[in-house]
Structures are given as C-alpha cells and as structure tokens.
Amino acid sequence: MLIEPYACGTHCSIEEAKLAFQNVSKIYGAGADSVTALTPMDLMVRKGDFLCIVGPSGCGKTTLLNLTAGFDQPTSGKIMIDGVEISKPGAERGVVFQQGALFNWMTVLENVAFGPRATGHSASVAREMAMETLQMVGLKDFAKKYPYQLSGGMQQRVGIARALTNDPEVLLMDEPFAALDQQTREVLLEEIRLLWKRTGKTILWITHSIEEALFLATHIVVMSPRPGRIRAAFQSGFGRSDDPLISVTPEFVAAKRHIFELLKSSQKDEVQIQ
C-alpha cells in the first residue's frame, strides 16, 4: 500500500513550512447556539506539497480553506504562510471555487486578466499574462468567448487560469470538479496533476472523493464529522506516479478501502455519540 501514516502537525518545522496551522479552531455563534466547525488542530504543509483534505459534508473542510484564504478568521490559533500570520486575502494565495465564479459579462481573457489588473498591472501586461495562462490550460483559442458559451469543464479551467495568472505561491481549491460529469472530471484531474508537476505549486485541495485525493495528493488528511477534527493523515506515492492506470492497481484499491473504512468508522462513532 503506497500510503503511510505521518504526523501532519510535525511534518516539518515552522521555518520550513509554506503553510502552518497552529491550534486552529473555528466556532460559529455563541453560547447554546454555537456550532463548532473545527476543533483545535495543527498542520504543516511544505512548499510543493499537494495536500488533499477528504471528509464528509459538515466536517469543516471548506471552513479550513476559507480561513486559509483569509475570508474568515479562526476562533483560536493562527494560520501562517512563510511564517507570516494570515489576516486577509492576498495575491500569494489563489482560490478556485466549486463553481467557476466567473464574470459572465466579461470575455474569458478579461476574466483571467482581472487579477493582474486589480493588482496594478497595465491592461496590456495583464492581457499578456492572461494569454500565457490560458495557453497553459489549453484555452488560448477561447479567449474571446464568454463563460456562458463554454462547457462546465472549460469554465472550471478558466477559474483555474484566473487563479494562476497572479502566479500565487499557494493554490486553494474547494472541490472544483464536484459538479462535472465523471469523464470530464477524470480528464481535468490528469491535467491538474500535470500542472502541479510543471509549476511546483503548493496546493491545498478539498474533496469528498477518496479516489480523487489518492490520485492527486502527496499528503492526505482525513477529517472526522461534527465537529471537524483530523482523524488520520497519510503520505501518498500515487500522486507522483506517471501511470495513467494507477487508480486500478491493487495498491490503489487497497488504500482507497483503508480510507473508506476510516471514514465509515468515524460516522459510526458520531451516531453513537448522538
């Protein structure tokens, strides 16, 4: 089995970490009406890691991503990038959402150039940067189209291109392919893996899919439901494989079964607690 347990909170030192989560928790509301989305957790992510966080709905996966993006603040603890505490969104973190979140009144090129324009680049430089990124994701020929003229898979490519155009150090991806059909999803997963290998970006990827996590990740964190906590963490060798059929190998299937059993037992524990 090509996954091995690892201590995700001591994966590396704070000085070595690209992202560091120290005693991070999140509680919504107060008193009897409060909801604990995340219990205190520690997590270290090195530069170039592809970390997938997998777990059931309501386990705090997206909450963790939003905290990392700077859209919200933790109730306790802190999240740091290169040793600097995150307090707001920043250009060093690119975010790709479940839906493309594109501007339908703008062309594909204008959507992708929006980030560089917002950070002070001239229109000509922003367009040049956008075209380079569109070529990277295979959409150069669709630069003058509008989002509503594209398929769902192509719209998500535009979203990825928009996140990449500012050359962020970290990509935060919240189940970006969840709404796509299986065939399109498999194609795009392969493209994401190639893109990661080509760019060396640090990626934090949120997913419900065990198979998706195994196919992409160098590291996998398994979350338990209500309230969100880290149940287990694994290093994975599948994400670096060049085998297009890696997902049907006995080792991959065994790893998928192992993580499935972890998630299944977590849900049983929750039912017993209730």
C-alpha positions as CSV (number, residue, x, y, z in Angstrom):
1,M,0.0,0.0,0.0
2,L,1.5,3.3,-1.1
3,I,0.2,5.4,1.7
4,E,2.0,5.7,5.1
5,P,0.8,7.5,8.2
6,Y,2.6,10.7,9.1
7,A,2.4,13.3,11.9
8,C,0.8,16.2,10.0
9,G,1.4,18.6,12.9
10,T,5.1,18.0,12.9
11,H,5.6,17.3,9.2
12,C,8.2,20.0,9.2
13,S,9.3,22.9,11.3
14,I,7.5,26.2,11.2
15,E,10.6,27.7,9.5
16,E,10.3,25.0,6.7
17,A,6.5,25.2,6.3
18,K,4.9,27.0,3.5
19,L,1.6,26.8,5.4
20,A,1.4,26.3,9.2
21,F,-1.7,25.8,11.2
22,Q,-1.2,26.1,15.0
23,N,-4.1,25.2,17.4
24,V,-6.6,26.4,14.8
25,S,-10.3,26.1,15.7
26,K,-13.5,27.8,14.4
27,I,-16.7,28.2,16.4
28,Y,-19.7,30.0,14.8
29,G,-22.1,31.8,17.2
30,A,-22.0,31.9,20.9
31,G,-23.5,30.2,24.0
32,A,-26.1,27.4,23.5
33,D,-26.5,28.3,19.8
34,S,-22.8,28.0,19.0
35,V,-21.6,25.4,16.4
36,T,-18.0,24.1,16.5
37,A,-16.9,23.7,12.9
38,L,-13.3,22.9,13.7
39,T,-11.7,21.6,16.9
40,P,-8.1,22.8,17.6
41,M,-5.8,21.4,15.0
42,D,-2.1,21.5,14.0
43,L,-1.0,21.0,10.4
44,M,2.2,21.7,8.5
45,V,2.4,22.0,4.7
46,R,5.8,22.2,2.9
47,K,6.5,24.1,-0.3
48,G,5.5,21.9,-3.2
49,D,3.2,19.6,-1.2
50,F,-0.1,18.6,-2.8
51,L,-2.4,18.2,0.3
52,C,-5.8,16.8,-0.1
53,I,-8.3,17.1,2.8
54,V,-11.0,14.5,2.5
55,G,-14.1,14.0,4.6
56,P,-17.9,14.0,4.8
57,S,-20.1,17.1,4.4
58,G,-20.0,19.3,7.5
59,C,-16.6,18.2,8.7
60,G,-15.0,21.7,8.3
61,K,-13.1,21.2,5.1
62,T,-14.3,24.3,3.4
63,T,-14.1,26.3,6.7
64,L,-10.4,25.4,6.8
65,L,-9.9,26.6,3.2
66,N,-11.8,29.8,3.9
67,L,-9.6,30.5,6.9
68,T,-6.5,29.8,4.8
69,A,-7.8,32.2,2.1
70,G,-8.3,34.9,4.7
71,F,-12.1,35.1,4.1
72,D,-12.7,34.4,7.7
73,Q,-10.6,34.3,11.0
74,P,-10.1,31.4,13.3
75,T,-11.6,31.4,16.8
76,S,-8.3,30.3,18.3
77,G,-4.8,29.7,16.9
78,K,-3.3,31.1,13.8
79,I,-2.5,30.2,10.2
80,M,0.8,31.3,8.7
81,I,2.3,31.5,5.2
82,D,6.0,31.6,5.2
83,G,5.9,32.5,8.9
84,V,3.6,35.4,8.5
85,E,0.1,35.2,10.0
86,I,-2.8,35.3,7.6
87,S,-5.3,38.0,8.4
88,K,-6.9,38.8,5.0
89,P,-6.9,37.6,1.4
90,G,-3.7,38.0,-0.5
91,A,-2.3,37.6,-4.0
92,E,0.1,34.9,-2.8
93,R,-3.0,32.6,-2.4
94,G,-5.1,31.8,-5.4
95,V,-8.6,30.3,-4.8
96,V,-10.7,28.1,-7.1
97,F,-14.3,27.5,-6.0
98,Q,-16.8,24.7,-6.6
99,Q,-18.4,26.9,-9.2
100,G,-16.3,29.0,-11.6
101,A,-17.4,32.3,-10.0
102,L,-16.7,34.0,-13.4
103,F,-18.0,37.3,-14.6
104,N,-20.4,36.4,-17.4
105,W,-20.3,39.9,-18.9
106,M,-16.5,39.6,-19.4
107,T,-14.8,37.5,-22.0
108,V,-12.6,34.7,-20.9
109,L,-9.5,36.8,-21.5
110,E,-11.0,39.7,-19.4
111,N,-11.9,37.3,-16.6
112,V,-8.3,35.9,-16.4
113,A,-6.8,39.3,-16.7
114,F,-8.9,40.7,-13.9
115,G,-6.5,39.7,-11.2
116,P,-3.4,41.3,-12.7
117,R,-5.4,44.5,-13.4
118,A,-6.6,44.5,-9.8
119,T,-3.0,44.3,-8.5
120,G,-1.9,47.3,-10.6
121,H,-0.7,45.9,-13.9
122,S,-1.4,47.8,-17.1
123,A,-4.1,46.5,-19.4
124,S,-1.6,45.3,-22.0
125,V,0.6,43.5,-19.4
126,A,-2.5,41.9,-17.8
127,R,-3.7,40.6,-21.2
128,E,-0.3,39.2,-22.0
129,M,-0.2,37.4,-18.6
130,A,-3.7,36.1,-19.1
131,M,-2.9,34.7,-22.6
132,E,0.1,32.9,-21.2
133,T,-2.0,31.2,-18.6
134,L,-4.8,30.4,-21.0
135,Q,-2.3,28.7,-23.2
136,M,-1.1,26.7,-20.2
137,V,-4.6,25.4,-19.5
138,G,-5.5,24.8,-23.2
139,L,-7.9,27.7,-23.6
140,K,-6.0,30.2,-25.8
141,D,-8.4,29.7,-28.7
142,F,-11.4,30.6,-26.5
143,A,-10.0,33.9,-25.2
144,K,-12.8,36.0,-26.9
145,K,-15.6,33.7,-25.8
146,Y,-17.9,34.4,-22.8
147,P,-18.2,32.0,-19.9
148,Y,-21.8,31.1,-20.8
149,Q,-20.6,29.9,-24.2
150,L,-18.3,27.3,-22.5
151,S,-18.9,23.9,-21.1
152,G,-18.7,23.3,-17.3
153,G,-15.3,21.8,-17.6
154,M,-14.0,24.7,-19.6
155,Q,-15.4,27.2,-17.2
156,Q,-13.5,25.5,-14.4
157,R,-10.3,25.7,-16.5
158,V,-11.0,29.4,-16.8
159,G,-11.3,29.6,-13.0
160,I,-8.0,27.8,-12.6
161,A,-6.4,30.1,-15.1
162,R,-7.6,33.1,-13.3
163,A,-6.2,31.8,-10.0
164,L,-2.8,31.0,-11.7
165,T,-2.4,34.3,-13.5
166,N,-1.1,36.2,-10.5
167,D,1.4,33.4,-10.0
168,P,0.3,32.6,-6.4
169,E,2.6,30.6,-4.2
170,V,-0.4,28.5,-2.9
171,L,-3.5,27.3,-4.7
172,L,-6.6,26.7,-2.6
173,M,-9.1,24.5,-4.4
174,D,-12.6,23.8,-3.0
175,E,-14.0,20.7,-4.8
176,P,-13.5,22.4,-8.2
177,F,-14.7,19.4,-10.2
178,A,-17.6,18.3,-8.0
179,A,-20.3,19.4,-10.4
180,L,-18.7,17.9,-13.5
181,D,-19.5,14.6,-15.2
182,Q,-17.1,11.7,-14.5
183,Q,-15.4,11.7,-17.9
184,T,-14.7,15.4,-17.8
185,R,-13.6,15.2,-14.2
186,E,-11.0,12.4,-15.0
187,V,-9.5,14.4,-17.8
188,L,-9.2,17.6,-15.7
189,L,-7.7,15.7,-12.7
190,E,-5.0,14.4,-15.0
191,E,-4.4,18.0,-16.2
192,I,-4.2,19.3,-12.7
193,R,-1.7,16.7,-11.8
194,L,0.5,17.6,-14.8
195,L,0.1,21.3,-14.0
196,W,1.2,20.8,-10.4
197,K,4.3,18.8,-11.6
198,R,5.1,21.5,-14.1
199,T,4.7,24.5,-11.8
200,G,5.7,23.0,-8.4
201,K,2.9,25.0,-6.7
202,T,1.8,24.2,-3.1
203,I,-1.8,23.0,-3.4
204,L,-4.5,22.6,-0.7
205,W,-7.4,20.6,-2.3
206,I,-10.8,20.0,-0.6
207,T,-12.7,16.9,-1.7
208,H,-15.3,14.3,-0.8
209,S,-13.7,11.8,-3.1
210,I,-11.2,9.3,-1.7
211,E,-10.1,8.3,-5.2
212,E,-9.6,12.0,-6.2
213,A,-7.4,12.5,-3.1
214,L,-5.3,9.4,-3.7
215,F,-4.8,10.2,-7.4
216,L,-3.6,13.8,-6.8
217,A,-2.0,14.1,-3.4
218,T,1.4,13.8,-1.8
219,H,-0.3,14.1,1.6
220,I,-3.9,13.3,2.6
221,V,-5.7,14.5,5.8
222,V,-8.8,12.5,6.7
223,M,-11.4,14.6,8.6
224,S,-14.0,13.3,11.0
225,P,-17.5,14.7,11.1
226,R,-19.0,17.1,13.6
227,P,-17.1,18.8,14.9
228,G,-14.3,18.8,12.4
229,R,-11.0,17.2,13.5
230,I,-8.1,15.3,12.0
231,R,-8.8,11.6,12.2
232,A,-5.7,10.4,10.3
233,A,-3.0,11.7,7.9
234,F,-1.1,9.8,5.2
235,Q,1.8,10.4,2.8
236,S,0.9,9.1,-0.6
237,G,3.0,7.9,-3.5
238,F,0.2,7.8,-6.1
239,G,0.2,11.5,-6.9
240,R,3.8,11.4,-8.3
241,S,3.1,8.3,-10.4
242,D,3.2,8.6,-14.2
243,D,1.0,5.5,-14.6
244,P,-2.3,6.6,-16.2
245,L,-3.9,3.4,-14.8
246,I,-2.7,3.9,-11.3
247,S,-6.3,4.0,-9.9
248,V,-7.0,0.4,-10.9
249,T,-3.9,-1.1,-9.3
250,P,-4.3,-3.4,-6.3
251,E,-2.3,-0.9,-4.1
252,F,-4.6,2.0,-5.0
253,V,-7.7,-0.1,-4.4
254,A,-6.4,-1.2,-1.0
255,A,-5.5,2.4,0.0
256,K,-9.0,3.5,-1.0
257,R,-10.6,0.8,1.0
258,H,-8.5,1.7,4.1
259,I,-9.5,5.4,4.0
260,F,-13.1,4.4,3.3
261,E,-13.1,2.3,6.5
262,L,-11.7,5.2,8.5
263,L,-14.5,7.5,7.3
264,K,-17.1,4.8,7.8
265,S,-16.0,4.2,11.4
266,S,-15.9,8.0,12.1
267,Q,-19.6,8.2,11.0
268,K,-20.5,5.3,13.3
269,D,-18.7,7.0,16.2
270,E,-20.8,10.1,15.5
271,V,-24.0,8.2,15.6
272,Q,-23.1,6.6,18.9
273,I,-22.2,9.9,20.4
274,Q,-25.6,11.4,19.4
